[in-house]
Amino acid sequence: MTVMEAIEKRKSIRAYLDRPIPPATLEAVLQAGRLAPSARNQQAWKFVVATEPALREQLAEACCGQRFVAQAPAVLVLCADQAAQMRCGQPARTVDCSIALSFMMLEAAEQGLGTCWLGAFEQEGVRRALHIPPEYDIVAVSPLGYPAEEGRPRSRKPLEELVVRERWAD
Ligand SMILES: Cc1cc2nc3c(=O)[nH]c(=O)nc-3n(C[C@H](O)[C@H](O)[C@H](O)COP(=O)(O)O)c2cc1C
């Protein structure tokens, strides 16, 4: 599968099969995150993987009751240590973790697994469930598992609406 094929295949999946993820497959997804770039290569992140049913239940609650979080056999929680800003003013750790999770989502797609980036979660609820130390921010959560649905049809703005070539029009 090419990178573009994985990009096209990936969709947000909100229903999962009750089928375990083989350890080597989970490892491949985590490796994709490990190989992601990060600001000054600091890799100041932790990838928490929750598979115990009781933990997944608590995470579903902390994710504003999104039930499919408990349904998936694993939940990925991307955590970034310390608040660091880049020269450009953007938060380095948020960007770092976003890249890492994106890489993992693409590898998951290649492996036939579904994911769904979740921004709707309560920081403290996720922290409590997984005993995440206070110096870590929780950047993103995603269920991981074999899809029980195709995902919604893709709708995207056309490139002409998105791309500025050379200079922004006045
Ligand atoms: C930063 C971010 C936060 C999101 N939060 C949620 C969420 O809390 N719950 C959810 O069901 N989907 C969430 N999504 C998924 C988006 O709704 C989805 O990516 C978008 O509708 C495009 O669909 P696609 O991922 O299938 O291409 C989030 C996506 C991103 C990138």
The ligand as an SDF file (V2000), in Angstrom:
LIG
                    3D

 31 33  0  0  0  0  0  0  0  0999 V2000
   -8.6880   17.4170   16.2350 C   0  0  0  0  0  0  0  0  0  0  0  0
   -9.8380   16.4660   15.9380 C   0  0  0  0  0  0  0  0  0  0  0  0
  -10.7860   16.2200   16.9130 C   0  0  0  0  0  0  0  0  0  0  0  0
  -11.8270   15.3150   16.6690 C   0  0  0  0  0  0  0  0  0  0  0  0
  -12.6990   14.9850   17.6720 N   0  0  0  0  0  0  0  0  0  0  0  0
  -13.6520   14.0420   17.4500 C   0  0  0  0  0  0  0  0  0  0  0  0
  -14.4690   13.5800   18.5100 C   0  0  0  0  0  0  0  0  0  0  0  0
  -14.3380   13.9600   19.6630 O   0  0  0  0  0  0  0  0  0  0  0  0
  -15.4230   12.6500   18.2150 N   0  0  0  0  0  0  0  0  0  0  0  0
  -15.5760   12.1330   16.9590 C   0  0  0  0  0  0  0  0  0  0  0  0
  -16.4520   11.2680   16.7690 O   0  0  0  0  0  0  0  0  0  0  0  0
  -14.7880   12.5360   15.9320 N   0  0  0  0  0  0  0  0  0  0  0  0
  -13.8350   13.4610   16.1520 C   0  0  0  0  0  0  0  0  0  0  0  0
  -12.9820   13.8320   15.1370 N   0  0  0  0  0  0  0  0  0  0  0  0
  -13.1100   13.2040   13.8010 C   0  0  0  0  0  0  0  0  0  0  0  0
  -13.6400   14.1830   12.7550 C   0  0  0  0  0  0  0  0  0  0  0  0
  -15.0090   14.3860   12.9580 O   0  0  0  0  0  0  0  0  0  0  0  0
  -13.3310   13.5920   11.3590 C   0  0  0  0  0  0  0  0  0  0  0  0
  -11.9480   13.4820   11.1900 O   0  0  0  0  0  0  0  0  0  0  0  0
  -13.9130   14.4330   10.2320 C   0  0  0  0  0  0  0  0  0  0  0  0
  -15.3140   14.4280   10.2910 O   0  0  0  0  0  0  0  0  0  0  0  0
  -13.4850   13.9010    8.8630 C   0  0  0  0  0  0  0  0  0  0  0  0
  -13.8590   12.5570    8.6990 O   0  0  0  0  0  0  0  0  0  0  0  0
  -12.7850   11.4160    8.4100 P   0  0  0  0  0  0  0  0  0  0  0  0
  -11.8430   11.3650    9.5900 O   0  0  0  0  0  0  0  0  0  0  0  0
  -13.5910   10.1410    8.2900 O   0  0  0  0  0  0  0  0  0  0  0  0
  -12.0620   11.7450    7.1500 O   0  0  0  0  0  0  0  0  0  0  0  0
  -11.9400   14.7080   15.3810 C   0  0  0  0  0  0  0  0  0  0  0  0
  -10.9620   14.9560   14.4070 C   0  0  0  0  0  0  0  0  0  0  0  0
   -9.9130   15.8010   14.6880 C   0  0  0  0  0  0  0  0  0  0  0  0
   -8.8460   15.9860   13.6410 C   0  0  0  0  0  0  0  0  0  0  0  0
  1  2  1  0
  2  3  1  0
  2 30  2  0
  3  4  2  0
  4  5  1  0
  4 28  1  0
  5  6  2  0
  6  7  1  0
  6 13  1  0
  7  8  2  0
  7  9  1  0
  9 10  1  0
 10 11  2  0
 10 12  1  0
 12 13  2  0
 13 14  1  0
 14 15  1  0
 14 28  1  0
 15 16  1  0
 16 17  1  0
 16 18  1  0
 18 19  1  0
 18 20  1  0
 20 21  1  0
 20 22  1  0
 22 23  1  0
 23 24  1  0
 24 25  2  0
 24 26  1  0
 24 27  1  0
 28 29  2  0
 29 30  1  0
 30 31  1  0
M  END
$$$$
